[in-house]
Every structure is written in structure tokens, then in C-alpha cells.
Amino acid sequence: MTSQGRKQPGNESPRAGGLAMDCPSVVAAMPDLLFDPAAVPAPVRAHLDTCVSCSAELGSLQQTMQLLDTWEAPEPSPYWNARMGALLREEQARPARGWAGFRERFVTRLLLSNRALRPAAGVAALGLVLAVGGGTWLDLASQTSNRPAQGVQASNTVRDLQSLNENAQVFQQLSALDEPDTTTQQ
């Protein structure tokens, strides 16, 4: 300790409020000391009363803040404003290049400059949407009506009846069995 009751730099301060404060913790709390001193806990204040290096650091930061409060940002020169305005106008006047330039020229020349083409372009776009959408719908409708339902299987009886319907010879043989036999009864 020094003769004024302050500790040498880097030493811990005694416990204040039940908490021991070290210099790195107090340095971390210095922004709060500068901007909102009421929010700083008592152990930090007790450490500042006893530590020379932390008190000197806080004093240096307070002087820097006072100096920054008096500083005024310089105004840009009128030449800079005029030159920046000229550069912006040049950039806006320059035609766009590449794909963006082509798209912009297309929209400007065909759709925006000639008012007579606007309704025709709208009708053409609507027709294209209807043709693509209608064709897709018809294709999907025809595909679903020709296919049997997925996941539903016919029973064995239904399959047998379908095969009998397709085989005319078997059908004729069954009809012959149903007729009464006249040769054996006499």
C-alpha cells in the first residue's frame, strides 16, 4: 500500500460488500462507470478508491470522453458534393450492360414506349398461361382415367370373370354343359 491508502497496480482490493474485485473486472466495468455510474455495484467503487492504476485508467477515459464531446465532424467541401453529384448522374445515364441491359432495353422499348403493344402483350401472356395450364390439365386427366386406381387389387373371382369374358371358347364350352343331354336319357 502507498502512503495515501491506495494499493499498487495489479493487486486485489480488499473485500467490499462481500466480493473481492480485481483489476480486470473493474476495467471491464469502466464503460458502465462512464455512461451510467448509478448502475455500477459498490465493490467496483471500493476497488477504485484503493487501486491507483484503475483510478488513473478511469480518469484517462473520462478526459477522452470530454475531448470527444467537444469535437465536431468537419463538413464536406462543396467541391466534393458537386463532384459526387456529377458521378451519380453519369452512372445513371450510362446504359446497363449484359443481361440486365438487354432486359431493361426490351421492357423499355416494347412494353413501355409503345402503348398500343400493352394490351396485345397482356393477351399474349394470358394465352400462354392458359395454353400451358390447359395442356397440363388435359394430360393429367387423360393419364388418370386410363389407369386403374393405385393400391386397389381385384379379387380372384373378379379376375376369373374378366378372363372368362375375354375367352369366347371357354364360354361356348360352358354353354354346352348347361344344355340337357338327349342321347343318354332314351
Backbone bond lengths (Angstrom), bond angles and torsions (degrees), N, CA, C in turn:
res aa  C-N    CA-C-N  psi(-1)  N-CA   C-N-CA  omega(-1)  CA-C   N-CA-C  phi
1 M - - - 1.441 - - 1.517 109.87 -
2 T 1.308 115.42 149.97 1.450 120.49 176.98 1.512 109.05 -89.09
3 S 1.316 116.01 178.10 1.463 120.24 -177.38 1.526 110.89 -70.59
4 Q 1.341 119.19 -18.58 1.456 120.53 -179.09 1.523 111.48 -90.75
5 G 1.285 118.42 5.13 1.453 121.37 178.43 1.516 112.81 87.60
6 R 1.319 118.32 8.22 1.463 120.95 179.47 1.520 109.28 -99.22
7 K 1.335 114.58 150.34 1.467 119.75 179.41 1.514 109.92 -85.15
8 Q 1.278 114.91 160.19 1.455 121.44 176.52 1.530 108.83 -74.11
9 P 1.328 118.29 156.96 1.460 121.38 -178.52 1.522 111.91 -58.61
10 G 1.355 113.80 143.17 1.453 120.37 175.35 1.512 114.02 87.44
11 N 1.324 119.08 -7.12 1.455 120.28 179.68 1.522 109.19 -91.83
12 E 1.331 115.43 154.80 1.453 119.05 177.50 1.508 109.61 -80.92
13 S 1.325 114.85 148.26 1.462 119.14 176.68 1.515 108.21 -85.57
14 P 1.327 116.38 161.88 1.454 118.93 178.06 1.520 110.34 -66.04
15 R 1.304 115.71 164.49 1.456 120.15 179.93 1.519 109.50 -63.73
16 A 1.361 113.18 128.10 1.464 118.85 177.36 1.512 106.27 -125.46
17 G 1.287 117.21 118.36 1.447 121.02 -178.85 1.515 111.89 70.76
18 G 1.320 117.42 24.78 1.447 120.65 178.14 1.522 113.50 85.96
19 L 1.339 119.57 -3.61 1.452 122.62 -179.15 1.509 110.08 -119.20
20 A 1.314 116.75 134.82 1.459 120.94 175.51 1.520 107.71 -91.10
21 M 1.322 117.96 127.93 1.463 122.49 -179.02 1.518 108.78 -107.46
22 D 1.329 116.34 138.29 1.449 120.60 175.04 1.535 108.33 -114.01
23 C 1.317 116.30 167.95 1.468 121.00 -173.91 1.536 113.47 -60.88
24 P 1.350 120.19 -43.08 1.465 118.18 179.33 1.527 113.40 -61.63
25 S 1.322 117.84 -34.80 1.469 120.28 177.67 1.517 111.29 -67.11
26 V 1.314 117.18 -38.72 1.463 120.91 -179.66 1.524 110.15 -71.04
27 V 1.341 117.49 -39.50 1.461 120.95 177.93 1.526 109.48 -62.13
28 A 1.331 117.62 -37.36 1.460 120.83 177.61 1.528 111.72 -66.68
29 A 1.331 117.86 -26.79 1.461 121.73 -179.35 1.524 112.63 -91.29
30 M 1.330 119.05 -0.34 1.469 120.89 -176.96 1.523 114.28 -65.00
31 P 1.336 121.20 -35.74 1.467 117.75 175.51 1.529 112.26 -59.71
32 D 1.343 116.28 -37.32 1.461 118.85 176.21 1.519 111.29 -65.20
33 L 1.338 116.48 -36.79 1.469 119.85 178.13 1.528 111.01 -63.39
34 L 1.342 116.76 -34.75 1.461 120.20 -178.45 1.521 112.26 -76.80
35 F 1.327 117.57 -42.29 1.458 120.65 -171.82 1.522 114.08 -97.10
36 D 1.328 118.86 -30.08 1.462 121.65 -179.28 1.525 108.95 -145.75
37 P 1.334 117.45 77.65 1.475 120.07 -175.58 1.521 113.38 -62.43
38 A 1.336 118.87 -25.47 1.462 120.04 -178.04 1.529 111.39 -70.76
39 A 1.343 118.31 -22.60 1.468 121.56 -177.44 1.523 113.19 -84.45
40 V 1.327 117.74 -4.06 1.463 120.85 -176.65 1.528 109.01 -83.10
41 P 1.346 116.83 132.02 1.474 119.29 -179.92 1.536 112.18 -68.00
42 A 1.308 115.14 159.92 1.465 122.00 -177.61 1.531 113.06 -62.68
43 P 1.335 120.50 -36.48 1.475 118.70 179.63 1.530 112.65 -60.55
44 V 1.334 117.81 -31.99 1.463 120.21 178.77 1.523 109.37 -68.07
45 R 1.318 116.52 -42.47 1.471 119.97 178.46 1.528 111.23 -64.05
46 A 1.332 116.06 -39.47 1.468 120.11 179.02 1.526 110.24 -64.50
47 H 1.338 117.51 -38.25 1.457 120.47 178.35 1.527 110.46 -65.69
48 L 1.340 117.33 -39.87 1.469 120.36 179.50 1.529 111.29 -64.47
49 D 1.333 116.85 -32.39 1.468 119.68 178.56 1.524 111.65 -69.53
50 T 1.323 117.73 -24.34 1.467 120.01 -175.20 1.525 113.86 -107.31
51 C 1.340 119.50 -18.53 1.468 121.25 -174.08 1.531 109.95 -105.41
52 V 1.335 116.84 123.51 1.462 122.89 -177.90 1.529 110.87 -70.51
53 S 1.318 118.18 -44.34 1.468 120.21 -174.40 1.538 110.93 -68.85
54 C 1.323 117.83 -39.72 1.467 120.05 179.25 1.530 110.71 -67.83
55 S 1.339 117.00 -38.72 1.469 120.47 177.70 1.517 110.66 -64.90
56 A 1.328 117.25 -40.72 1.459 121.01 178.67 1.528 110.64 -65.91
57 E 1.321 117.05 -40.31 1.477 121.17 178.38 1.526 110.69 -63.60
58 L 1.318 117.49 -42.38 1.465 121.25 178.51 1.526 110.38 -64.68
59 G 1.332 117.55 -41.86 1.467 120.80 177.76 1.520 111.37 -62.03
60 S 1.332 117.03 -40.84 1.468 121.18 179.08 1.533 110.45 -64.73
61 L 1.318 117.37 -42.58 1.462 120.31 178.24 1.539 111.90 -64.96
62 Q 1.329 116.79 -37.47 1.468 119.95 178.24 1.527 110.95 -65.56
63 Q 1.337 117.45 -39.79 1.472 120.75 177.23 1.531 110.66 -64.84
64 T 1.333 117.16 -40.06 1.468 121.04 178.73 1.521 110.31 -63.50
65 M 1.328 117.16 -42.34 1.465 120.43 179.26 1.529 111.10 -64.72
66 Q 1.324 117.47 -39.29 1.468 120.22 177.69 1.522 110.78 -64.42
67 L 1.323 116.61 -40.32 1.461 120.86 178.41 1.523 111.09 -65.10
68 L 1.316 117.07 -40.42 1.472 120.64 178.41 1.529 111.87 -67.65
69 D 1.343 116.77 -30.62 1.460 119.56 177.61 1.522 112.18 -66.33
70 T 1.322 117.64 -29.37 1.462 120.25 -179.04 1.529 112.72 -86.76
71 W 1.336 118.54 -13.48 1.468 122.54 -176.11 1.517 110.44 -77.32
72 E 1.319 116.83 138.78 1.455 122.61 176.66 1.518 108.43 -120.15
73 A 1.311 115.55 137.20 1.458 120.38 179.53 1.519 109.43 -69.95
74 P 1.325 118.21 137.95 1.461 119.82 -179.99 1.537 110.95 -72.11
75 E 1.307 115.82 147.97 1.461 121.76 177.03 1.521 108.89 -78.67
76 P 1.326 117.65 143.21 1.462 118.29 176.12 1.534 110.17 -67.38
77 S 1.293 115.33 148.97 1.465 118.98 -177.54 1.530 109.92 -71.19
78 P 1.334 117.09 153.53 1.468 119.84 178.05 1.529 111.52 -61.66
79 Y 1.311 117.39 -32.01 1.454 120.02 178.24 1.531 110.64 -62.91
80 W 1.339 116.48 -39.86 1.460 120.36 179.91 1.526 110.28 -63.82
81 N 1.316 118.58 -45.00 1.469 121.87 179.07 1.528 110.86 -61.24
82 A 1.346 117.36 -43.22 1.464 120.58 -179.34 1.515 110.80 -65.46
83 R 1.320 117.35 -43.28 1.457 121.01 -179.09 1.533 111.05 -66.56
84 M 1.325 117.81 -40.84 1.461 121.22 179.00 1.528 110.49 -64.62
85 G 1.319 117.15 -40.36 1.460 120.38 176.57 1.520 111.93 -61.97
86 A 1.341 117.14 -41.51 1.461 121.09 179.34 1.529 110.73 -65.13
87 L 1.324 117.52 -40.72 1.466 120.73 178.33 1.523 111.80 -64.26
88 L 1.319 116.92 -38.79 1.459 119.97 178.03 1.526 111.65 -65.81
89 R 1.324 117.04 -41.53 1.473 120.23 178.22 1.524 110.85 -64.57
90 E 1.336 117.79 -40.77 1.464 120.96 177.43 1.527 111.08 -61.43
91 E 1.307 116.81 -42.77 1.461 120.86 -179.21 1.529 111.38 -65.76
92 Q 1.317 117.20 -38.70 1.457 120.60 178.64 1.523 111.40 -70.11
93 A 1.310 118.15 -33.01 1.454 121.61 -178.25 1.520 112.32 -79.23
94 R 1.306 118.58 -22.49 1.467 121.78 -177.49 1.529 109.24 -71.83
95 P 1.345 117.82 133.85 1.464 119.61 -179.32 1.533 110.80 -69.97
96 A 1.304 113.78 146.34 1.463 118.81 178.90 1.523 109.44 -72.52
97 R 1.321 116.21 152.04 1.456 121.23 -176.84 1.518 109.84 -116.77
98 G 1.337 115.16 160.52 1.454 120.26 176.06 1.517 111.93 77.52
99 W 1.331 115.47 -155.32 1.458 122.22 -177.20 1.520 111.47 -62.08
100 A 1.308 117.78 -40.13 1.462 120.37 179.98 1.522 110.35 -63.09
101 G 1.307 117.16 -39.67 1.457 120.54 178.63 1.514 111.72 -66.66
102 F 1.330 117.68 -40.64 1.458 120.88 178.34 1.519 110.76 -62.89
103 R 1.327 116.43 -46.47 1.462 120.48 -180.00 1.520 111.07 -61.76
104 E 1.313 116.49 -42.63 1.454 120.28 -179.33 1.531 111.00 -65.88
105 R 1.321 117.47 -42.48 1.467 120.12 177.88 1.519 111.12 -64.51
106 F 1.328 117.19 -39.94 1.458 121.39 179.46 1.524 110.97 -61.88
107 V 1.303 116.52 -49.52 1.459 120.31 -179.56 1.517 110.41 -63.69
108 T 1.298 117.51 -42.55 1.453 120.75 -178.05 1.522 111.73 -65.99
109 R 1.316 118.03 -46.70 1.462 121.10 -174.71 1.514 113.19 -76.13
110 L 1.312 118.20 -44.18 1.453 119.28 -173.16 1.521 114.39 -87.81
111 L 1.290 116.49 -40.38 1.457 118.22 -173.01 1.523 113.83 -98.49
112 L 1.289 117.68 -35.89 1.455 118.81 -172.66 1.519 113.49 -97.50
113 S 1.316 117.85 -29.99 1.460 118.61 -175.87 1.521 112.19 -83.74
114 N 1.313 119.44 -27.25 1.454 122.14 -177.79 1.529 108.17 -114.61
115 R 1.308 116.78 105.56 1.462 121.47 -176.77 1.525 112.10 -68.41
116 A 1.319 118.50 -22.40 1.459 121.09 -179.99 1.526 111.53 -70.81
117 L 1.321 118.15 -24.29 1.459 121.15 -178.80 1.528 113.26 -83.63
118 R 1.302 118.55 -14.04 1.467 120.48 -177.49 1.529 112.07 -61.61
119 P 1.337 119.99 -51.33 1.472 118.23 179.77 1.528 112.27 -63.41
120 A 1.326 117.05 -39.14 1.461 119.97 179.84 1.528 110.57 -64.20
121 A 1.311 117.25 -40.29 1.461 120.40 178.53 1.526 110.36 -65.65
122 G 1.315 117.26 -38.33 1.463 120.71 177.97 1.516 111.79 -64.87
123 V 1.339 116.89 -43.58 1.459 121.34 179.09 1.527 110.17 -65.06
124 A 1.327 117.25 -41.53 1.461 120.57 178.92 1.524 110.99 -63.38
125 A 1.312 117.70 -41.71 1.464 120.52 179.01 1.522 111.17 -65.98
126 L 1.328 117.46 -41.29 1.465 121.67 178.00 1.525 110.21 -63.96
127 G 1.339 117.25 -42.86 1.459 120.85 178.22 1.515 112.01 -61.96
128 L 1.311 117.03 -41.24 1.458 121.35 178.28 1.527 111.02 -62.86
129 V 1.309 116.96 -43.50 1.462 120.87 179.43 1.525 110.30 -63.88
130 L 1.343 117.33 -43.98 1.458 120.12 179.89 1.525 112.03 -66.32
131 A 1.330 117.82 -39.81 1.458 120.68 179.97 1.527 111.06 -64.80
132 V 1.302 116.79 -46.05 1.469 119.82 -179.94 1.524 110.18 -66.78
133 G 1.321 116.73 -45.76 1.467 119.89 -179.02 1.513 111.98 -66.51
134 G 1.344 118.53 -43.40 1.462 121.28 179.57 1.511 111.94 -66.38
135 G 1.304 117.70 -41.43 1.462 120.31 178.00 1.510 111.75 -63.31
136 T 1.283 116.50 -39.31 1.466 120.33 178.35 1.519 110.15 -65.98
137 W 1.330 116.83 -41.90 1.463 120.46 -179.64 1.528 110.68 -65.07
138 L 1.341 117.62 -44.05 1.459 120.72 179.11 1.525 111.46 -63.52
139 D 1.297 117.08 -40.16 1.457 120.76 179.01 1.524 110.75 -63.87
140 L 1.306 117.18 -43.41 1.460 120.30 179.04 1.522 111.13 -67.56
141 A 1.333 117.91 -38.06 1.461 121.15 -179.52 1.520 110.57 -66.59
142 S 1.325 117.68 -40.74 1.463 119.74 -179.17 1.527 111.22 -70.86
143 Q 1.281 118.33 -32.72 1.462 120.81 179.55 1.517 111.50 -71.27
144 T 1.303 118.46 -36.66 1.465 120.43 -177.23 1.518 111.61 -78.75
145 S 1.348 120.33 -27.91 1.464 120.68 -178.69 1.519 111.59 -78.24
146 N 1.304 120.90 -26.00 1.454 123.78 -178.75 1.516 112.88 -84.06
147 R 1.286 118.04 -19.40 1.456 121.34 -176.57 1.519 110.54 -96.71
148 P 1.329 117.35 143.73 1.467 117.97 171.75 1.522 108.76 -72.00
149 A 1.293 114.18 160.90 1.464 119.03 -178.30 1.515 109.82 -63.11
150 Q 1.317 115.79 136.59 1.456 121.55 -179.21 1.524 108.99 -74.22
151 G 1.314 116.54 139.26 1.461 120.47 174.50 1.525 112.95 88.78
152 V 1.366 120.00 -12.14 1.457 122.30 179.81 1.522 107.50 -103.58
153 Q 1.319 117.28 121.61 1.462 121.71 -179.74 1.526 108.80 -111.43
154 A 1.319 114.54 140.15 1.462 119.61 178.12 1.527 109.57 -74.89
155 S 1.319 115.37 150.01 1.469 119.76 178.58 1.526 109.98 -74.74
156 N 1.314 116.39 169.77 1.461 121.35 -179.07 1.527 110.86 -63.90
157 T 1.300 117.39 -36.60 1.455 120.62 -179.62 1.517 110.71 -64.74
158 V 1.309 117.23 -43.82 1.464 121.25 179.59 1.515 110.16 -64.24
159 R 1.318 117.72 -41.16 1.465 120.20 178.33 1.535 111.39 -65.20
160 D 1.330 117.70 -38.79 1.464 120.45 177.48 1.519 111.24 -64.18
161 L 1.317 116.73 -41.91 1.469 120.00 179.03 1.523 111.02 -65.87
162 Q 1.317 117.38 -36.98 1.462 119.89 177.30 1.522 111.15 -66.33
163 S 1.314 118.25 -40.19 1.462 120.08 178.78 1.519 111.15 -68.86
164 L 1.342 118.27 -35.25 1.459 120.97 176.26 1.522 111.07 -66.05
165 N 1.292 116.58 -37.83 1.461 120.66 179.12 1.515 110.90 -64.88
166 E 1.296 117.27 -31.74 1.465 121.28 -178.80 1.533 111.88 -84.27
167 N 1.306 119.58 -18.74 1.465 121.79 -175.29 1.534 108.99 -107.27
168 A 1.315 118.37 100.62 1.460 123.25 -176.25 1.531 111.60 -70.44
169 Q 1.312 118.90 -32.54 1.462 122.18 -177.65 1.524 110.47 -65.09
170 V 1.300 116.59 -43.87 1.456 120.73 179.02 1.522 108.95 -64.20
171 F 1.293 118.00 -37.32 1.457 122.44 -179.61 1.533 110.07 -64.46
172 Q 1.331 117.91 -40.36 1.465 121.66 178.31 1.533 110.65 -66.26
173 Q 1.316 117.75 -38.85 1.465 120.87 179.62 1.525 110.74 -65.67
174 L 1.303 117.58 -38.67 1.462 120.25 177.90 1.531 110.83 -67.22
175 S 1.319 117.64 -34.96 1.460 121.17 178.18 1.533 110.44 -66.43
176 A 1.324 115.59 -37.36 1.458 119.53 178.94 1.520 110.93 -66.62
177 L 1.288 118.84 -32.09 1.465 122.06 178.91 1.522 111.59 -70.56
178 D 1.321 116.45 -30.26 1.454 120.19 -178.39 1.552 112.13 -74.88
179 E 1.327 119.62 -23.75 1.466 122.28 -178.64 1.534 109.43 -72.91
180 P 1.317 116.63 142.28 1.475 118.71 179.34 1.528 110.87 -69.46
181 D 1.284 116.37 142.61 1.470 122.52 -178.75 1.546 107.35 -87.05
182 T 1.326 117.19 115.09 1.448 122.99 -176.11 1.527 112.33 -89.09
183 T 1.260 120.27 -19.80 1.454 122.78 -176.22 1.528 112.28 -77.53
184 T 1.287 119.11 -30.04 1.461 121.01 -175.64 1.524 111.86 -88.09
185 Q 1.299 121.32 -16.84 1.452 122.14 -175.62 1.526 111.86 -86.82
186 Q 1.209 126.62 -14.50 1.453 126.78 -179.42 1.449 114.25 -88.71
